[in-house]
């Protein structure tokens, strides 16, 4: 029997019971009860989420950034994944905090290009120190990048990326020096 069927069956027997009591008896959240039996609940939830993402597309980027997990071996058991997610949840940050960090004129921290944060397909939130190399999901480890720079960086640290770019340029006949004149 599905949860919805169980909810409907109990509700028929006890029509005066509210969501709170049903949730306690079935050991689920009140929103799970509303999801299955409240009129228009699914439609209203979807509309609210869609509106929020349209108003500020960076919200989805933050959610995706927080969802990164350092377990590269996907064959590990589910409980190990859950344990890791619990450990990294303490590093979450809010949209306002990120906006304060990137400033009024957002730029890619790797290329210096200006970024239009209203065009979410043009930028990414990057783990400056990749999660695969011990980085976390904190605001300090979050960098705003243009999409192509983030794709090129993959799982390298910024220093590793610069060394790699230098190697490519030198192989193709360029001489690379820093602005201060050091190699």
N, C-alpha and C positions, 0 to 999 in steps of 0.2 A: 504494500500500500504506500502510495507517495505521500509526501508531507502535506500537499494540498488536500488530498482525500482525507487524511487524518484530521486536518484542521476543520474541514467541512463537517465531518462526522461528529466531532466534539461540539462544534458550534450548534448543530441541530439538537443535540441533547441538552445543551446549556446555552441558550441564546443570549442570556444576560451576561455571560462572561466576556470580559474585555481582552484586548490584545496582551496586556501584562500577565493576566492569569493563564491564558493559552500558551504564551511564551514560556512561562515557568513550568507548566505541565509537560510541554513537548521538548523542553530544554533547547530552545532556539531563541533568537533575538526577536524583539517586537517587530522590527522591520521585515523579518522573514515572514511573520504572520501577515502583516499588511501587504507584502508583495503578492501573496497568494489570494487574499480575499478582499482587499479594499478596492473599491471601484477607482479606476484610472491611476492606481499607484504606479504601475510599471511605466505607463505613458508619461506621467508627471516626472518621475525620476529621470527617465531618458531625456526629456525636454530640459530639465534643470541642468543636467550634466553637459548636454550639447550647448546650451546657452553659455554656461561658464567657460567652456573651452573656446567658444567663438569670441567671447568678450576678452579673454586673455589666453592666447594659445600657449604661453609659456608654462601654464599650470601642468599640461600634459608632459612637457619636457621635464619638469621637476619630478613628477610621478615616475617617469621612466628612469631618470637618474637615480632616484632612491631605490628602484627595483633591482639595480645591478647586484650581482652576487659573485663572489670570488671563486666559487666552486667550478673549476674548469672541467672536472671529470663528472659528466652527467650521469654516470652509473652509480653514484653514491646514493645512499638511502635517503628517503624523504625526510626523516627526522633530522639528519645532519643539515639538510638545506634549511629546515625550519629553525634549527638552532642558530645557524649563521644569520638568518634574517632577523631574529630577535636581537642578536648582538649589534647589528648595524642600524637598527631602528632608532637608536639614541642619537644618531647623527643627522636626523632630518632637519630641514630648514624650511622657512616659509617664503612665499613669493616676494613679500616686501623686503626680506633680508637679501634675497638675490638681486632685486632691483637696486637696493642701496649699494651692493658690491659692484655691479657692472656700470653704475653711473648714468648720467643723463645722455651721454653719447656713447652707446655701447660699441666696443671694438673687439675683434677677435684677438685673444691673448697670444696667438701664435703668429698671425700675419699682420695685425694692426688694421685690417680692413674694417670699415664701418659696417655695423649690422643693424638691419631693420628688424626689431624684435616682433613686429606685427606680422612678418612673413616667416612663419615657423619652418617652412621648408628650406630656408637659407642658412639656418644655424643649428648648432647642437650644444648641449651641455656636456662637457668633457671631464672625465676624471683626470686631473693633472698628473697625479701618480696613479697609474692604472690599478684597478682592483686586483688584477692578476699579479701585481707586484707589491701588494700590501697596502694600497691606497684605500681610503674609506669613502663613504657617501656624505661627507661633511661639506659645509659651505666653503671652508678653506681649500678643499680639494676639488672644487667645482670651477671650471673655466668655461667661459663663453667662446665658442669657436665658429668660424664659418664652416659649412658642411664639408667642403673639400679638404680643408686642413685637418679636420677630425678624422676623415676617412684615410688620409695619408698617414696620420699619426698612429692609427690602430692601437696597439697595446704598448707603445713605446713611451718612455718618459720624455719630457721636453728636451733634455740633454741628448738622449739617444736619437731623437728625431733630428736635431741639429747636426749631430755627428754624421748621421746617415745622409742628410742633404748635402753636407760638405763633401762627403765621399763621392756622391753622384756628380756634383759639379766639377770636382777635380778630375774625375775620370773623363769628363767631357771637355777638358781643356781650360777650365776656369781656375783662377787663383782666388782663394777665399780668405779674406781677412775681416776682423771685426772693425767696427767704426773707429775704435781707439787705436787701430793699427796692429793689434796682436793677431797672430795666426789662429 
